[in-house]
Amino acid sequence: MPRSIPAFAILRVGVGLTSIASFALVALVVFARDAASTAREGAQVLGYVAKLFATAFTEGSAPTTAPWRIGAWQITIGLFSLAMFASVFTPGSRWFLHTVAVVATVVMLGYARTVFTGLTMEIVCLPFLAAWFLYYSACLFRNASSGASQ
């Protein structure tokens, strides 16, 4: 007779996959937003190198490159996604779950701010935040019920 997979294990796997998807989406947003300027700067660098070799290193000035435009908001979402993924492996660690919940609250407040100030592409990670809060409540309920039975 096959053993059934507990619902909590399915929830853990689901939250782990959504946290990876959230991180990948944030990375995609960051890289897609700067793709045009990165391609332009790459073409300038290739032209500079070609000119250096063509003139036997006697002419050419290095092109100026713009810095990365990654905001604190994107870094926070990325770190939260990684913390969500780590929390899947530590469902019994209350302090870590509470710490991630504080970061999740900050991210939720940031999402609320973007709704009122103008939506950004990072809003696509909002369903993953809701999935993590479901996992968080399941972990707290599971820890409370296991602590009460001992």
Backbone bond lengths (Angstrom), bond angles and torsions (degrees), N, CA, C in turn:
res aa  C-N    CA-C-N  psi(-1)  N-CA   C-N-CA  omega(-1)  CA-C   N-CA-C  phi
1 M - - - 1.451 - - 1.531 108.86 -
2 P 1.337 118.33 124.44 1.466 120.01 -177.52 1.531 111.21 -70.40
3 R 1.324 113.66 144.48 1.465 119.58 176.92 1.523 108.94 -79.82
4 S 1.298 115.72 144.05 1.464 119.22 177.62 1.525 109.28 -87.29
5 I 1.304 115.36 149.98 1.458 121.19 178.82 1.525 107.58 -86.45
6 P 1.334 117.09 126.96 1.470 118.29 -179.80 1.528 111.74 -64.16
7 A 1.305 114.67 149.22 1.464 120.65 -178.32 1.529 111.45 -62.38
8 F 1.333 117.39 -33.33 1.453 120.18 -179.37 1.527 110.75 -66.12
9 A 1.324 117.14 -36.86 1.465 120.13 178.07 1.529 110.41 -66.48
10 I 1.309 117.02 -38.36 1.462 120.51 177.49 1.522 110.02 -65.56
11 L 1.331 116.84 -40.53 1.460 121.12 177.21 1.520 111.03 -62.97
12 R 1.331 117.01 -41.56 1.471 120.33 178.91 1.516 111.21 -62.07
13 V 1.313 117.06 -45.71 1.464 120.67 179.50 1.525 110.29 -63.86
14 G 1.333 116.46 -42.60 1.458 120.19 179.26 1.524 112.78 -61.92
15 V 1.339 116.64 -43.29 1.460 120.26 179.34 1.530 110.24 -68.62
16 G 1.326 117.04 -36.69 1.461 119.51 176.37 1.520 111.62 -61.48
17 L 1.319 116.20 -43.08 1.466 119.77 179.07 1.527 111.59 -68.59
18 T 1.333 117.21 -38.91 1.462 118.57 178.89 1.523 111.73 -68.55
19 S 1.332 117.23 -32.24 1.465 118.48 178.07 1.527 110.89 -68.63
20 I 1.315 116.85 -37.75 1.467 119.89 175.89 1.533 109.84 -65.92
21 A 1.329 116.86 -41.10 1.462 120.47 178.12 1.525 110.93 -64.08
22 S 1.319 117.21 -39.01 1.460 121.07 178.40 1.520 111.20 -62.91
23 F 1.324 116.41 -44.71 1.464 120.36 178.63 1.527 110.69 -63.56
24 A 1.328 116.02 -41.89 1.469 119.73 179.73 1.532 111.14 -64.73
25 L 1.331 117.27 -38.43 1.466 119.75 178.27 1.520 112.04 -66.61
26 V 1.326 117.07 -40.77 1.465 119.68 177.91 1.525 110.01 -63.86
27 A 1.326 116.45 -43.18 1.466 119.73 177.93 1.528 110.70 -62.30
28 L 1.324 116.83 -40.39 1.458 120.74 178.68 1.527 110.96 -64.21
29 V 1.321 116.99 -40.97 1.467 120.72 178.43 1.524 110.22 -62.56
30 V 1.330 116.18 -45.28 1.467 120.13 -178.60 1.524 110.45 -63.61
31 F 1.324 117.23 -46.57 1.453 119.78 -176.78 1.521 112.14 -74.14
32 A 1.320 118.69 -35.11 1.466 120.85 179.64 1.514 110.84 -68.94
33 R 1.323 116.50 -35.30 1.459 120.16 -179.31 1.520 111.00 -65.98
34 D 1.331 117.42 -33.48 1.459 120.89 -178.03 1.524 112.85 -103.67
35 A 1.316 118.23 10.30 1.463 120.37 -174.95 1.527 112.08 -64.52
36 A 1.319 117.66 -42.32 1.465 119.92 -177.67 1.522 111.39 -65.52
37 S 1.318 116.93 -45.47 1.468 118.57 -179.56 1.530 111.00 -69.21
38 T 1.320 117.14 -33.99 1.462 119.95 177.81 1.525 110.55 -66.82
39 A 1.328 117.17 -40.84 1.466 120.39 178.00 1.522 111.08 -64.84
40 R 1.328 116.74 -41.05 1.468 120.76 178.90 1.527 110.76 -63.13
41 E 1.331 116.01 -45.24 1.460 119.72 179.42 1.527 111.66 -66.28
42 G 1.337 116.51 -35.16 1.460 119.63 176.75 1.514 111.93 -64.48
43 A 1.328 116.83 -39.14 1.464 120.75 177.07 1.529 110.67 -65.67
44 Q 1.333 117.38 -37.99 1.460 120.76 177.01 1.522 110.82 -64.22
45 V 1.316 117.39 -41.07 1.469 120.79 179.58 1.523 110.39 -65.85
46 L 1.332 117.14 -43.08 1.468 119.75 177.95 1.530 111.07 -62.20
47 G 1.331 116.70 -40.57 1.468 120.17 176.66 1.517 111.86 -63.48
48 Y 1.318 116.64 -39.77 1.465 121.45 178.52 1.528 110.45 -63.91
49 V 1.320 117.37 -45.24 1.468 120.89 179.88 1.522 110.34 -65.21
50 A 1.337 117.49 -42.01 1.464 120.34 178.49 1.528 110.73 -62.75
51 K 1.332 117.56 -40.38 1.465 120.80 179.31 1.529 110.47 -66.56
52 L 1.337 116.52 -38.31 1.467 119.33 178.05 1.522 111.19 -61.32
53 F 1.318 116.60 -45.99 1.454 119.19 -179.21 1.530 111.60 -69.88
54 A 1.329 117.24 -35.89 1.466 120.61 -179.07 1.522 112.25 -68.25
55 T 1.323 117.32 -31.26 1.467 120.47 -178.10 1.527 111.88 -102.37
56 A 1.311 116.93 14.91 1.473 122.50 179.54 1.533 111.09 56.24
57 F 1.312 116.13 42.95 1.473 124.07 176.08 1.525 113.58 61.61
58 T 1.346 116.90 31.17 1.467 119.14 178.46 1.519 112.67 -105.88
59 E 1.320 118.74 -18.27 1.457 121.45 -178.59 1.532 109.79 -131.27
60 G 1.291 113.33 163.96 1.461 119.24 174.47 1.514 111.96 115.89
61 S 1.298 114.79 140.87 1.464 120.36 174.77 1.523 107.72 -123.92
62 A 1.291 114.62 142.58 1.460 120.05 -176.27 1.525 110.39 -64.75
63 P 1.329 116.68 137.12 1.464 119.25 178.65 1.537 110.68 -71.88
64 T 1.302 115.01 151.29 1.464 118.75 176.74 1.521 108.74 -86.58
65 T 1.301 115.61 138.92 1.456 120.72 179.87 1.520 109.21 -116.63
66 A 1.295 114.79 143.81 1.461 120.42 178.38 1.524 109.20 -84.07
67 P 1.312 117.77 148.91 1.462 119.72 178.29 1.529 110.86 -72.05
68 W 1.326 115.48 162.37 1.461 120.29 175.43 1.510 109.04 -61.93
69 R 1.301 115.73 143.61 1.454 120.80 179.71 1.523 110.42 -109.34
70 I 1.319 116.28 61.95 1.463 120.96 178.36 1.521 107.20 -100.95
71 G 1.313 115.68 123.33 1.458 120.10 -177.96 1.521 112.05 -88.66
72 A 1.305 114.98 165.89 1.464 120.87 177.98 1.525 110.85 -62.28
73 W 1.315 116.56 -32.59 1.465 120.95 179.22 1.530 111.11 -62.98
74 Q 1.323 117.15 -43.24 1.463 120.80 179.16 1.523 111.22 -68.34
75 I 1.315 117.02 -37.17 1.463 120.19 177.51 1.522 110.07 -65.90
76 T 1.327 117.02 -40.69 1.462 120.54 178.89 1.523 111.33 -62.85
77 I 1.322 117.09 -43.81 1.467 119.88 178.80 1.527 110.73 -64.98
78 G 1.316 117.09 -40.45 1.460 120.13 178.51 1.522 112.23 -64.20
79 L 1.328 116.97 -44.08 1.468 119.97 177.43 1.525 111.34 -65.78
80 F 1.323 116.56 -37.52 1.460 119.42 176.86 1.521 110.60 -63.63
81 S 1.320 117.73 -40.52 1.468 120.54 178.58 1.522 110.87 -61.37
82 L 1.323 116.78 -41.21 1.459 119.82 178.14 1.531 111.08 -68.78
83 A 1.329 117.18 -36.90 1.465 120.17 176.67 1.523 111.02 -66.77
84 M 1.336 116.85 -36.81 1.467 120.05 174.82 1.517 110.15 -59.79
85 F 1.313 116.28 -43.43 1.463 120.14 -179.50 1.529 110.90 -65.16
86 A 1.322 117.52 -41.60 1.464 120.46 179.41 1.522 111.47 -66.73
87 S 1.327 117.58 -33.06 1.465 120.23 -178.23 1.523 112.09 -67.79
88 V 1.322 117.47 -21.33 1.463 120.51 177.57 1.526 110.61 -64.28
89 F 1.327 116.13 -30.72 1.466 120.27 -178.12 1.523 112.83 -88.81
90 T 1.328 117.37 -6.31 1.470 120.89 -179.23 1.526 110.90 -130.58
91 P 1.346 118.80 60.89 1.465 119.12 -176.68 1.528 113.21 -69.56
92 G 1.330 118.37 -17.48 1.459 120.81 -179.26 1.514 114.06 -94.17
93 S 1.312 118.10 -5.81 1.458 122.14 -177.91 1.524 109.79 -88.02
94 R 1.319 115.18 95.75 1.469 119.62 -175.22 1.525 112.30 -64.10
95 W 1.332 117.62 -40.31 1.464 119.67 -177.04 1.523 110.37 -63.58
96 F 1.345 117.18 -38.85 1.461 119.76 179.96 1.526 110.37 -69.91
97 L 1.328 116.58 -41.86 1.461 119.86 178.31 1.529 111.09 -61.92
98 H 1.335 117.20 -40.61 1.463 120.30 178.54 1.530 111.18 -67.36
99 T 1.327 117.19 -36.78 1.468 120.60 177.77 1.525 110.46 -64.46
100 V 1.323 116.07 -44.68 1.466 119.70 177.82 1.528 109.98 -65.03
101 A 1.331 117.26 -33.93 1.466 120.29 177.70 1.530 111.17 -65.49
102 V 1.326 117.16 -35.88 1.469 119.91 176.40 1.524 109.83 -65.20
103 V 1.330 116.81 -44.33 1.468 120.30 177.40 1.529 110.06 -63.84
104 A 1.332 116.94 -38.20 1.469 120.62 177.77 1.518 110.94 -63.20
105 T 1.317 117.18 -36.70 1.465 120.57 177.37 1.522 110.59 -66.31
106 V 1.324 116.95 -40.47 1.466 120.47 176.85 1.529 109.94 -62.79
107 V 1.320 116.83 -43.07 1.466 120.46 178.78 1.528 110.21 -64.42
108 M 1.333 116.66 -39.97 1.457 119.95 178.93 1.533 111.03 -63.82
109 L 1.328 117.15 -40.52 1.463 120.37 175.91 1.529 110.96 -64.45
110 G 1.329 116.56 -37.10 1.463 120.17 176.05 1.517 111.97 -64.70
111 Y 1.342 116.65 -38.95 1.458 119.65 175.87 1.519 110.74 -64.01
112 A 1.337 116.65 -40.87 1.470 120.21 178.42 1.528 110.20 -62.14
113 R 1.323 117.08 -39.39 1.465 120.92 178.18 1.521 110.74 -63.88
114 T 1.331 117.32 -41.97 1.470 119.21 -179.08 1.517 111.81 -68.54
115 V 1.322 117.57 -28.52 1.462 119.43 177.54 1.524 110.07 -64.85
116 F 1.333 116.22 -37.94 1.460 119.96 -177.27 1.529 113.23 -86.24
117 T 1.339 117.95 -25.26 1.457 119.86 -176.88 1.523 113.23 -100.62
118 G 1.285 117.72 -11.28 1.463 120.97 -178.60 1.513 109.56 132.51
119 L 1.307 115.39 122.87 1.461 120.04 -175.82 1.521 111.37 -66.95
120 T 1.313 114.99 142.17 1.456 121.78 174.23 1.518 108.09 -118.44
121 M 1.300 116.17 171.02 1.460 120.04 -176.79 1.529 112.76 -68.44
122 E 1.317 117.79 -18.46 1.453 120.48 -178.91 1.524 112.73 -67.87
123 I 1.330 117.78 -13.02 1.457 121.57 -178.52 1.531 111.60 -63.77
124 V 1.332 117.62 -17.68 1.463 120.07 179.30 1.526 111.99 -66.05
125 C 1.322 117.92 -14.39 1.465 121.27 178.90 1.523 112.56 -86.04
126 L 1.313 118.53 -2.04 1.459 121.83 -177.78 1.529 113.45 -60.77
127 P 1.334 121.24 -42.17 1.472 119.35 177.88 1.536 112.91 -61.31
128 F 1.325 116.87 -30.13 1.458 119.37 178.60 1.523 110.78 -68.60
129 L 1.318 115.82 -33.09 1.457 120.40 176.26 1.525 110.31 -65.50
130 A 1.313 116.97 -41.93 1.462 120.73 177.74 1.529 110.80 -63.18
131 A 1.322 117.50 -39.88 1.470 120.60 177.83 1.522 110.87 -63.71
132 W 1.327 117.14 -37.86 1.461 118.77 179.31 1.525 111.16 -67.90
133 F 1.331 118.17 -38.97 1.466 119.96 177.89 1.528 111.03 -63.45
134 L 1.317 118.24 -33.72 1.466 121.58 173.79 1.525 110.01 -63.55
135 Y 1.318 116.95 -44.27 1.468 121.83 177.32 1.524 110.76 -63.34
136 Y 1.325 117.22 -42.16 1.463 122.10 -179.95 1.527 110.68 -60.57
137 S 1.317 116.99 -46.01 1.461 119.37 179.09 1.521 111.46 -66.00
138 A 1.326 117.80 -36.50 1.470 120.49 177.02 1.527 110.97 -65.19
139 C 1.331 116.83 -39.22 1.474 120.10 177.74 1.520 111.14 -65.33
140 L 1.315 116.90 -43.06 1.466 119.43 179.40 1.519 111.02 -64.98
141 F 1.325 117.52 -42.28 1.453 121.17 178.47 1.531 110.73 -64.51
142 R 1.327 115.65 -41.57 1.471 120.25 -179.90 1.521 110.81 -66.47
143 N 1.344 117.66 -41.67 1.461 120.43 179.08 1.524 111.12 -67.64
144 A 1.342 117.28 -37.20 1.467 120.11 179.98 1.516 111.13 -69.21
145 S 1.314 117.42 -38.78 1.471 119.57 -179.40 1.522 111.41 -72.90
146 S 1.325 118.07 -33.02 1.467 119.34 177.96 1.521 111.10 -75.23
147 G 1.329 117.43 -30.80 1.464 120.54 177.77 1.524 111.91 -73.45
148 A 1.342 117.35 -31.33 1.454 121.38 -178.78 1.514 112.36 -75.22
149 S 1.344 116.89 -26.33 1.456 119.25 -177.56 1.512 112.55 -83.88
150 Q 1.325 119.78 -10.52 1.456 120.88 -177.90 1.469 112.98 -88.81
